[in-house]
């Protein structure tokens, strides 16, 4: 298979798919995916919630700018709702209430709705919390569940309707630039393009090396999730509950409880699997913070979250490789920021005008690592 395109996007997870959707309005786009199915390692293993505080103050503007799209997507974009209201409750252990103070202070000027709760208010939102963990909390009413698969498939299908081409089983093997164009060698054939977008997730630094660009230190981290049976139906209207100090979070789903120990173990880019120790830690932290007991772990999985050294995403042209565009380092917030990030990246590539309140594209430029 061969072909010439304006832009080749390497990686068809949520970052590459959303960018392809926006970009294919103004350019010919090829989306190449190393796996047989897009979104295998990160997008398909998401915790599936939208919270404006998730990722910290540096990420929040992109999340907030994505809210309107997710709440009311373009006509015929997706079959069904993309988000469902849930709410998030941020809590802290007996010796870590300062984490709530820090969080409240960090987002005070952001416009994100956050309400401080006393012990009674915290317990009312999540009655299953143990006494030590419900002394105070922060309530984030704007948190929602995201239909991740629906959103991802909508971006992919919409990009194809606009003329973009998706090729799977097409891992990039070589990237060479000559005469102002890139030649991309993959397992599914060779392609040419004016611009190559590096949306390869955990493999972003490897793709950069193929292109002769300096790697930025994008590090894949393993994150574990378990589905816990608590011996009876879980109240479906419980919020997402997150430890403000970052040691766990949990949320109800289909009568079970999803629990993560919020682990971030550096690993090579690969198809990661959950470790028994991390599963046990998830159970222990959940049972310590609540009055519930995990009767059995129904299933568990692990996914990859990839961060740049400063934990902000990277969007922009490389200074050391002409026509090479970074779209990487989305950590665990790539799904919730995908509408704004995709639109911003498409505008940077094509030179089109784009703006959103509070979003400064320079903040996410790879030039900050020069």
HELIX and SHEET records of a PDB file:
HELIX    1   1 UNK A   14  UNK A   23  1                                  10    
HELIX    2   2 UNK A   43  UNK A   45  5                                   3    
HELIX    3   3 UNK A   57  UNK A   71  1                                  15    
HELIX    4   4 UNK A   98  UNK A  106  1                                   9    
HELIX    5   5 UNK A  119  UNK A  125  1                                   7    
HELIX    6   6 UNK A  131  UNK A  133  5                                   3    
HELIX    7   7 UNK A  148  UNK A  161  1                                  14    
HELIX    8   8 UNK A  201  UNK A  203  5                                   3    
HELIX    9   9 UNK A  204  UNK A  210  1                                   7    
HELIX   10  10 UNK A  276  UNK A  289  1                                  14    
HELIX   11  11 UNK A  334  UNK A  350  1                                  17    
HELIX   12  12 UNK A  361  UNK A  364  5                                   4    
HELIX   13  13 UNK A  366  UNK A  369  5                                   4    
SHEET    1   A 6 UNK A 165  UNK A 167  0                                        
SHEET    2   A 6 UNK A  29  UNK A  32  1                                        
SHEET    3   A 6 UNK A   2  UNK A  10  1                                        
SHEET    4   A 6 UNK A 189  UNK A 198  1                                        
SHEET    5   A 6 UNK A 181  UNK A 186 -1                                        
SHEET    6   A 6 UNK A 172  UNK A 178 -1                                        
SHEET    1   B 6 UNK A 165  UNK A 167  0                                        
SHEET    2   B 6 UNK A  29  UNK A  32  1                                        
SHEET    3   B 6 UNK A   2  UNK A  10  1                                        
SHEET    4   B 6 UNK A 189  UNK A 198  1                                        
SHEET    5   B 6 UNK A 324  UNK A 328  1                                        
SHEET    6   B 6 UNK A 314  UNK A 317 -1                                        
SHEET    1   C 3 UNK A  49  UNK A  50  0                                        
SHEET    2   C 3 UNK A 144  UNK A 146 -1                                        
SHEET    3   C 3 UNK A  83  UNK A  85 -1                                        
SHEET    1   D 8 UNK A 115  UNK A 117  0                                        
SHEET    2   D 8 UNK A 137  UNK A 140 -1                                        
SHEET    3   D 8 UNK A  88  UNK A  91 -1                                        
SHEET    4   D 8 UNK A 240  UNK A 243  1                                        
SHEET    5   D 8 UNK A 249  UNK A 253 -1                                        
SHEET    6   D 8 UNK A 256  UNK A 260 -1                                        
SHEET    7   D 8 UNK A 219  UNK A 229 -1                                        
SHEET    8   D 8 UNK A 265  UNK A 266 -1                                        
SHEET    1   E 8 UNK A 115  UNK A 117  0                                        
SHEET    2   E 8 UNK A 137  UNK A 140 -1                                        
SHEET    3   E 8 UNK A  88  UNK A  91 -1                                        
SHEET    4   E 8 UNK A 240  UNK A 243  1                                        
SHEET    5   E 8 UNK A 249  UNK A 253 -1                                        
SHEET    6   E 8 UNK A 256  UNK A 260 -1                                        
SHEET    7   E 8 UNK A 219  UNK A 229 -1                                        
SHEET    8   E 8 UNK A 296  UNK A 307 -1                                        
END                                                                             
